[in-house]
Amino acid sequence: MNLDQWHSLVGNVSGIGDLPLWAQSLLLPVAVWLLYGAVSRAAPFLARSRSREGVRLLVRRTRLPMQIILAASTLSWILEGMREYVLIPASITTIMPLVIVFGSSLLVYRAIGTLFVALRRRFDTSMPDNLKARQATTQIMVLERLVTVAIVVVTVAIALMTIPEVRRFGTSLLASAGVAGLVVGFAAQQSIANVLAGIQIAITQPLRIDDAVVIDGEWGWVEEITLTYVVVRIWDRRRLVVPISYLLQKPFQNWTRSSASVIGTVILHADYTVDVEALRREQSRLLATNPLWDNEVDVVQITDTTPQAVVIRSLVSAENSPKAWDLRCEIRESLIRWLQQNQPGALPRQRMRIQGTVSSRERPDTETTG
């Protein structure tokens, strides 16, 4: 409904038709403002109990853009009604539509953002078995950024179309759009490649939020995934920022690709005389009383030999990578302490043979512990 239609509608109402045009123009925006205030306050109480918090969040996040739209609409209608009394500068009539477009885009952005916030709250990534939650959170975050970019592009396009001077050159802008697109695409090919790679990451999900990964020898957890880069939180609280395209071109380790559970490895070197079976029983005893163990993997094996020692590999498992790291350290310390106390002769040693004749008093030991 435009202003002339509104004036013809309210002009026939008794008492309203005698008001000035600017006052008649003020009636509809004020009525809409009052209606919005009543609805925004009543909506949380009318919603179901489990949805009230989400409705309150929606009302709180959209209050500012709604106030911008209503204020700009009210001022625009008042100025339109006062045209017969005063001269309204053209710049004001040009600015008002831009303000309304900005408020509308902000309203859409915050309303959709509230939906994404509600979706993220449905998935708890702090749980031990959080594979599905991490998958959904990754998709939600990437989709949210795509929607944000789309809103910005549409807002800029609509804002330009509200300016007559820009609209007049629309034909020439469309004619040059192909050439400009080629130039921009060539100049920003790396950025475009990262964006496309970000979309591919969201769809195929080789890594997700809170995945434990090893990238270029740095071990940490995926903290943030954007359209162009991934932020990895290193174990010592540093942040590793990796371009998305790098992850599609170079190999990396994902310890929690199919499950949050992680198997940790402990490597020990011992003498050939070590009692592996006793060491195996000791590890089982240690794991049975350790709250970090998830009761799944408990393995002790000799995996290699050297001229001086045997290589013993211990495998243990935990619910997630932080617990696996702590469990590995505790098992390593406990097994070394047990060897020192119960099998000191099984510690790594270096053997040597001395040729020649020596007296029994000066004869050295034929074995020395290294």
C-alpha positions as CSV (number, residue, x, y, z in Angstrom):
1,M,0.0,0.0,0.0
2,N,1.4,3.4,-1.0
3,L,0.8,6.7,0.7
4,D,-2.0,7.9,-1.7
5,Q,-4.0,4.7,-1.2
6,W,-3.6,5.0,2.6
7,H,-4.8,8.6,2.5
8,S,-7.9,7.6,0.4
9,L,-8.6,4.8,2.9
10,V,-8.4,6.8,6.1
11,G,-9.9,10.0,4.5
12,N,-13.4,8.5,4.7
13,V,-13.1,7.7,8.4
14,S,-14.8,10.1,10.6
15,G,-12.4,12.3,12.6
16,I,-9.3,11.0,10.8
17,G,-10.0,12.7,7.4
18,D,-9.8,16.1,9.0
19,L,-6.2,15.5,10.2
20,P,-3.2,16.9,8.3
21,L,-1.7,14.6,5.7
22,W,1.5,14.1,7.7
23,A,-0.6,13.1,10.8
24,Q,-2.6,10.6,8.6
25,S,0.7,9.2,7.3
26,L,1.9,8.7,10.9
27,L,-1.1,6.5,11.9
28,L,0.0,3.3,10.0
29,P,3.7,3.2,11.2
30,V,2.6,4.0,14.8
31,A,0.0,1.2,14.7
32,V,2.6,-1.2,13.3
33,W,5.1,-0.2,15.9
34,L,2.5,-0.7,18.7
35,L,1.5,-4.1,17.2
36,Y,5.1,-5.2,17.0
37,G,5.7,-4.2,20.6
38,A,2.7,-6.2,21.8
39,V,3.5,-9.2,19.7
40,S,7.2,-9.3,20.7
41,R,6.3,-9.2,24.4
42,A,3.5,-11.7,24.2
43,A,5.2,-14.2,21.8
44,P,7.4,-15.9,24.4
45,F,4.4,-16.5,26.7
46,L,2.3,-17.9,23.8
47,A,5.0,-20.3,22.6
48,R,5.4,-23.8,24.0
49,S,7.5,-24.1,27.1
50,R,10.4,-25.9,25.3
51,S,10.4,-23.1,22.6
52,R,10.2,-20.1,24.8
53,E,13.9,-19.6,25.2
54,G,14.4,-19.7,21.4
55,V,11.5,-17.2,20.8
56,R,13.0,-14.9,23.4
57,L,16.4,-15.1,21.6
58,L,14.7,-14.4,18.3
59,V,12.9,-11.4,19.6
60,R,16.0,-10.0,21.3
61,R,18.2,-10.4,18.3
62,T,15.7,-8.9,15.8
63,R,14.6,-6.0,18.0
64,L,17.2,-3.6,16.7
65,P,16.6,-4.2,12.9
66,M,12.9,-4.0,13.5
67,Q,13.3,-0.7,15.2
68,I,15.5,0.6,12.3
69,I,12.9,-0.5,9.8
70,L,9.9,1.0,11.7
71,A,11.8,4.3,12.4
72,A,12.8,4.7,8.8
73,S,9.4,3.8,7.5
74,T,7.7,6.2,10.0
75,L,10.1,9.1,9.0
76,S,9.6,8.3,5.3
77,W,5.8,8.5,5.6
78,I,5.9,11.7,7.6
79,L,8.2,13.4,5.1
80,E,6.0,12.2,2.3
81,G,3.0,13.7,4.0
82,M,4.7,17.0,4.6
83,R,5.7,17.5,0.9
84,E,2.9,20.0,0.4
85,Y,4.1,22.1,3.4
86,V,7.9,22.1,3.1
87,L,10.5,21.2,0.5
88,I,12.1,17.8,1.3
89,P,15.7,17.4,0.1
90,A,16.2,14.7,-2.4
91,S,19.1,13.2,-0.5
92,I,16.7,12.3,2.4
93,T,14.3,10.5,0.2
94,T,17.3,8.6,-1.3
95,I,18.7,7.7,2.1
96,M,15.5,6.3,3.6
97,P,15.1,3.3,1.2
98,L,18.8,2.5,1.9
99,V,18.2,2.5,5.6
100,I,15.1,0.2,5.2
101,V,17.1,-2.2,2.9
102,F,19.9,-2.3,5.5
103,G,17.4,-2.9,8.4
104,S,15.7,-5.6,6.4
105,S,19.0,-7.4,5.6
106,L,20.0,-7.2,9.2
107,L,16.6,-8.6,10.2
108,V,17.0,-11.6,7.9
109,Y,20.6,-12.1,9.0
110,R,19.8,-12.1,12.7
111,A,16.7,-14.3,12.2
112,I,18.6,-16.9,10.2
113,G,21.5,-16.6,12.7
114,T,19.1,-17.4,15.5
115,L,18.0,-20.5,13.7
116,F,21.7,-21.6,13.4
117,V,22.3,-20.9,17.1
118,A,19.3,-23.1,18.0
119,L,20.6,-25.8,15.7
120,R,24.1,-25.7,17.3
121,R,22.6,-25.9,20.7
122,R,21.0,-29.2,19.8
123,F,24.4,-30.9,19.3
124,D,26.8,-31.2,22.3
125,T,30.4,-31.6,21.2
126,S,31.7,-31.9,24.7
127,M,30.3,-35.5,25.1
128,P,32.8,-38.4,24.8
129,D,31.0,-40.0,21.8
130,N,30.4,-36.8,19.8
131,L,30.9,-37.9,16.2
132,K,27.4,-37.0,15.0
133,A,27.5,-33.7,16.9
134,R,30.8,-32.7,15.3
135,Q,29.5,-33.7,11.8
136,A,26.4,-31.5,12.3
137,T,28.3,-28.6,13.8
138,T,30.7,-28.5,10.9
139,Q,27.9,-28.4,8.4
140,I,26.0,-25.8,10.3
141,M,29.0,-23.4,10.6
142,V,29.9,-23.7,6.9
143,L,26.3,-23.2,5.8
144,E,25.9,-20.2,8.1
145,R,28.9,-18.5,6.4
146,L,27.5,-19.3,3.0
147,V,24.1,-17.7,3.9
148,T,25.9,-14.7,5.3
149,V,27.8,-14.1,2.1
150,A,24.6,-14.5,0.1
151,I,22.7,-12.0,2.3
152,V,25.5,-9.4,1.9
153,V,25.6,-9.8,-1.9
154,V,21.8,-9.5,-2.2
155,T,21.7,-6.5,0.1
156,V,24.3,-4.6,-1.9
157,A,22.5,-5.4,-5.1
158,I,19.1,-4.2,-3.8
159,A,20.7,-1.1,-2.3
160,L,22.2,-0.1,-5.6
161,M,18.9,-0.7,-7.4
162,T,17.2,1.9,-5.1
163,I,19.5,4.7,-6.4
164,P,18.2,6.1,-9.7
165,E,21.6,7.3,-10.8
166,V,23.0,3.8,-10.5
167,R,19.9,2.1,-11.9
168,R,20.3,4.2,-15.1
169,F,23.7,2.6,-15.8
170,G,22.4,-0.9,-15.2
171,T,22.6,-1.9,-18.9
172,S,26.2,-0.9,-19.2
173,L,27.1,-2.6,-15.9
174,L,25.5,-5.8,-17.1
175,A,27.3,-5.6,-20.4
176,S,30.7,-5.3,-18.6
177,A,29.8,-7.9,-15.9
178,G,31.3,-10.7,-18.0
179,V,34.7,-9.0,-18.5
180,A,34.8,-7.8,-14.9
181,G,33.9,-11.3,-13.7
182,L,36.8,-12.8,-15.7
183,V,39.3,-10.2,-14.3
184,V,38.1,-10.6,-10.7
185,G,38.1,-14.4,-11.1
186,F,41.6,-14.4,-12.4
187,A,42.8,-12.1,-9.7
188,A,41.1,-14.0,-6.9
189,Q,41.5,-17.6,-8.2
190,Q,43.2,-18.7,-5.0
191,S,40.5,-17.3,-2.8
192,I,37.8,-18.8,-5.0
193,A,39.6,-22.2,-4.8
194,N,39.6,-21.9,-1.1
195,V,35.9,-21.2,-1.0
196,L,35.1,-24.1,-3.2
197,A,37.4,-26.3,-1.1
198,G,35.5,-25.1,2.0
199,I,32.3,-26.3,0.4
200,Q,33.9,-29.6,-0.4
201,I,35.2,-30.0,3.1
202,A,31.6,-29.4,4.4
203,I,30.2,-32.0,2.1
204,T,32.8,-34.7,2.3
205,Q,34.0,-33.9,5.8
206,P,37.5,-35.3,5.9
207,L,37.8,-33.4,9.2
208,R,35.2,-31.9,11.5
209,I,35.0,-29.6,14.5
210,D,36.9,-31.1,17.5
211,D,38.7,-33.7,15.4
212,A,42.1,-34.7,16.7
213,V,44.5,-34.1,13.7
214,V,48.2,-34.0,12.9
215,I,49.1,-31.5,10.3
216,D,52.8,-30.9,9.4
217,G,53.9,-32.6,12.6
218,E,51.6,-30.4,14.7
219,W,49.1,-32.3,16.9
220,G,45.9,-30.6,18.0
221,W,42.1,-30.3,17.7
222,V,40.1,-28.6,14.9
223,E,38.7,-25.5,16.6
224,E,37.1,-23.6,13.7
225,I,36.3,-24.3,10.0
226,T,35.6,-21.4,7.7
227,L,35.2,-21.1,3.9
228,T,38.9,-20.3,3.4
229,Y,40.8,-21.7,6.4
230,V,40.8,-24.1,9.3
231,V,42.0,-23.2,12.8
232,V,43.7,-26.0,14.8
233,R,44.2,-25.7,18.5
234,I,47.7,-27.1,19.3
235,W,48.2,-29.0,22.5
236,D,50.3,-26.2,23.9
237,R,47.5,-23.6,23.2
238,R,49.0,-22.3,20.0
239,R,46.7,-21.9,17.0
240,L,47.7,-23.3,13.6
241,V,45.8,-21.6,10.7
242,V,45.7,-23.8,7.6
243,P,44.2,-22.8,4.2
244,I,41.4,-25.0,3.2
245,S,43.0,-25.8,-0.2
246,Y,46.1,-27.1,1.6
247,L,44.1,-29.8,3.3
248,L,42.9,-31.1,-0.1
249,Q,46.4,-31.1,-1.6
250,K,48.5,-32.5,1.3
251,P,48.0,-35.6,3.5
252,F,47.2,-35.1,7.1
253,Q,46.3,-37.5,10.0
254,N,42.8,-37.5,11.5
255,W,42.8,-39.6,14.6
256,T,39.0,-39.3,15.2
257,R,37.7,-39.8,11.6
258,S,35.3,-42.6,12.4
259,S,35.2,-42.4,16.2
260,A,36.3,-40.2,19.1
261,S,38.1,-43.1,20.7
262,V,41.9,-43.0,20.2
263,I,44.5,-45.7,20.5
264,G,47.7,-44.5,22.1
265,T,51.2,-46.0,21.6
266,V,54.0,-46.3,24.2
267,I,57.4,-47.5,22.9
268,L,59.9,-49.0,25.4
269,H,63.4,-50.4,24.8
270,A,64.5,-53.3,27.0
271,D,67.2,-56.0,27.2
272,Y,66.7,-59.4,25.6
273,T,66.2,-60.9,29.1
274,V,63.0,-58.9,29.7
275,D,60.0,-60.9,30.9
276,V,57.4,-59.7,28.4
277,E,54.6,-61.8,29.9
278,A,55.1,-60.2,33.3
279,L,55.2,-56.7,31.7
280,R,51.9,-57.6,29.9
281,R,50.3,-58.5,33.2
282,E,51.6,-55.3,34.9
283,Q,50.1,-53.1,32.2
284,S,46.7,-54.9,32.5
285,R,46.8,-54.3,36.3
286,L,47.6,-50.6,35.8
287,L,44.9,-50.1,33.2
288,A,42.3,-51.8,35.4
289,T,42.7,-49.1,38.0
290,N,43.1,-46.1,35.6
291,P,40.0,-44.0,35.0
292,L,41.4,-42.8,31.7
293,W,41.2,-46.3,30.1
294,D,38.0,-47.1,28.1
295,N,38.3,-50.9,28.7
296,E,38.9,-51.7,25.0
297,V,42.6,-52.0,23.9
298,D,45.4,-53.5,26.1
299,V,48.3,-54.9,24.1
300,V,52.0,-55.4,24.8
301,Q,54.2,-56.7,21.9
302,I,57.8,-56.9,20.8
303,T,57.7,-55.2,17.5
304,D,61.4,-54.9,16.6
305,T,64.9,-55.8,17.7
306,T,68.2,-54.0,17.6
307,P,71.7,-55.4,18.4
308,Q,71.5,-53.9,21.9
309,A,67.8,-54.2,22.8
310,V,64.2,-55.2,21.9
311,V,61.5,-52.7,21.0
312,I,58.3,-53.2,23.0
313,R,55.1,-51.5,21.8
314,S,52.3,-50.9,24.3
315,L,48.8,-50.1,22.9
316,V,46.2,-48.5,25.1
317,S,42.9,-46.8,24.2
318,A,40.9,-43.9,25.6
319,E,37.6,-42.1,24.9
320,N,39.3,-39.1,23.2
321,S,42.6,-37.7,22.3
322,P,43.4,-35.7,25.5
323,K,42.7,-38.7,27.7
324,A,44.8,-40.9,25.4
325,W,47.7,-38.5,25.7
326,D,47.6,-38.5,29.5
327,L,47.1,-42.3,29.6
328,R,50.2,-42.9,27.4
329,C,52.3,-40.7,29.7
330,E,51.1,-42.5,32.8
331,I,51.6,-46.0,31.4
332,R,55.1,-45.1,30.1
333,E,56.1,-43.8,33.6
334,S,54.6,-46.7,35.4
335,L,56.1,-49.4,33.2
336,I,59.6,-47.9,33.4
337,R,59.3,-47.7,37.2
338,W,58.1,-51.3,37.4
339,L,61.1,-52.4,35.3
340,Q,63.5,-50.5,37.6
341,Q,62.0,-52.1,40.7
342,N,61.3,-55.6,39.5
343,Q,63.5,-56.3,36.5
344,P,66.5,-54.0,36.7
345,G,68.5,-56.5,34.6
346,A,66.0,-56.0,31.8
347,L,66.9,-52.3,31.4
348,P,68.8,-51.5,28.2
349,R,72.4,-52.5,28.5
350,Q,75.5,-52.7,26.3
351,R,77.6,-55.9,26.3
352,M,81.3,-56.1,25.5
353,R,83.9,-58.9,25.4
354,I,87.4,-58.2,26.7
355,Q,90.2,-60.2,25.1
356,G,93.5,-61.0,26.8
357,T,94.6,-62.4,30.1
358,V,93.9,-60.6,33.4
359,S,94.2,-61.7,37.0
360,S,91.2,-62.8,38.8
361,R,91.5,-59.8,41.1
362,E,91.5,-57.3,38.2
363,R,89.0,-59.2,36.0
364,P,86.2,-56.8,35.1
365,D,82.6,-57.7,34.7
366,T,81.8,-59.0,31.2
367,E,78.6,-57.1,31.2
368,T,78.1,-53.4,31.9
369,T,74.8,-51.6,32.2
370,G,74.5,-48.7,29.8
